Amino acid sequence: MIALIPGLIMAYINNHTALFIFDSSAFLISAIAAFIPGIPLIIRKWAVFLIFYGTGASLIFFVGNFGPGLMYLLSVSVLMILFLPNKQAFVSFYLNLATCTLFSLLIYYKVIIHLPSLPNLELLHWVTVSANLIFLSGVFSFLIPKLFSRLENSLRDQYSLQQKLKKGTVKLKESLHEVESKNKELEHFTFVVSHDLQEPLRMISGFMGLLQKKYSAQLDEKANTYISYAVDGANRMRLLILDLSEYSRINKITDDPVLIAPEKILEDIKLTFQSEMFKKNAKITSGPLVKFLGYPSFFSLLIQNLISNSLKYSDPDRPPIIHFTMEEREKDYLFQIIDNGIGIDSNYFDKIFVLFQRLQNQYTGHGTGMGLAIVKKVTDILGGEIWVASEVGKGTVFTFTLPKHSTTN
């Protein structure tokens, strides 16, 4: 409606009575289509299309082919392509073709002698001008539906992917919640079991020890051997329960990193193993150690289990020597525990970090097979890596890395 107002004004000023009557009628029909309720939407659409189309044709007739008429026809063609179904996309092309053909016939048969902007009108001139409209209309009728169809398909696919992603996210959250719940239940179960089992094992070990102490003289050698086996088995079971309890308590990190003094932690660990080191005449040395940001409890657990492993699997023919080194790199720290123990066959490198995997040979002590599994779990939680290099009869090198933490964390 607003687009018709300038045409009404110009027709009135220039005394184009016929054009003024047509524009007035078009304006009135547009107002009825826009404001009268109850008119179906499809009728409103076609009313607007035909009004604009008629306006364009009348402008060509009264103003000339170089006026706004052709632009009106092209504009309404685009509107029809946008607002009509894809199957009707070529309706505007056919209308433009019919309109331009009609004007060509009127010119050819001298019904129209001249257009205002084209004196001495020739058919070739009109065909040349109107061919642009037909060409653009055909291109738009073909391309715009294709573009919108692809856009629609793309949006539909995107919406479908979003829905799948939402469903996947919901399922993932549910799975994570379920895993966390199961982990809490498992931790609680492990704690209860380890707590409840330790007391009976202590009683078994204690009473068997008393039995051996008081009645060993009255029992034969075989009976004393059986008692020793029972006491030893009870102690091993107790150690296994303690290690299992410790393994289950290793959870994700919840605190911020703090400054760690590895030299102080190493000294504390030496005190922990002081008795065993004295028995085996072991030495624990270290290279230069620097303070760094990390998690002291996890780091201490790592070093303690690795040194315990080196002491446990030391060669009985020579005193254990365990060396601890530290190297600062660009993005992480690299640590090594080097010993001169019995070594590990390369076939077992992938197994030693698995729960309850204990390598059996003539030199092994009474391990539970959980120490290195604890080390692997802690390393993974801290975001590091661990690997082993060893040669049977010469010793083992455990190497692990820990990422650097920013001071802003």
HELIX and SHEET records of a PDB file:
HELIX    1   1 LEU A    4  ILE A   13  1                                  10    
HELIX    2   2 THR A   17  PHE A   35  1                                  19    
HELIX    3   3 LEU A   41  PHE A   62  1                                  22    
HELIX    4   4 GLY A   69  PHE A   83  1                                  15    
HELIX    5   5 ASN A   86  GLN A   88  5                                   3    
HELIX    6   6 VAL A   91  TYR A  108  1                                  18    
HELIX    7   7 LEU A  123  TYR A  215  1                                  93    
HELIX    8   8 GLU A  221  SER A  248  1                                  28    
HELIX    9   9 PRO A  262  THR A  272  1                                  11    
HELIX   10  10 GLN A  274  LYS A  280  1                                   7    
HELIX   11  11 PRO A  296  LYS A  312  1                                  17    
HELIX   12  12 SER A  346  TYR A  348  5                                   3    
HELIX   13  13 GLY A  371  ILE A  381  1                                  11    
SHEET    1   A 2 VAL A 258  ILE A 260  0                                        
SHEET    2   A 2 PHE A 292  GLY A 294 -1                                        
SHEET    1   B 5 LYS A 283  SER A 286  0                                        
SHEET    2   B 5 ILE A 321  GLU A 328  1                                        
SHEET    3   B 5 ASP A 332  ASP A 339 -1                                        
SHEET    4   B 5 GLY A 395  PRO A 403 -1                                        
SHEET    5   B 5 GLU A 385  GLU A 391 -1                                        
END                                                                             
